[in-house]
Amino acid sequence: MTESGNIGLIDRLQVLPYETEWHVDEALVPKLPDRLTDRQKQRKVHNLLQELRRSGSIVNQGTRSHPEWVIAEAPRD
């Protein structure tokens, strides 16, 4: 899920101006295996967002309580 989840989320962010964490949950949670509990699915999505943030692929332009995830701008030389 991680690699394909990353690609799916990045694709959504290229089309939309931003994604809230709620929208990300709504889009990705149904695609996760049924063997995971709802809590595990939410944690997996949270971890995916944090992985993308730490890698510099996305940034939060909202607040901590209401994140708005956008694709990070490429650094200018």
Number of C-alpha atoms within 10 A of each C-alpha: 14 13 9 9 16 17 12 14 21 17 12 17 16 11 8 11 11 20 18 15 17 11 11 17 17 12 14 17 18 11 11 17 10 10 8 12 11 13 8 13 20 18 14 19 22 14 13 18 22 14 15 18 17 11 11 13 17 22 20 18 14 13 8 8 7 12 16 19 22 22 23 15 10 8 5 4 3
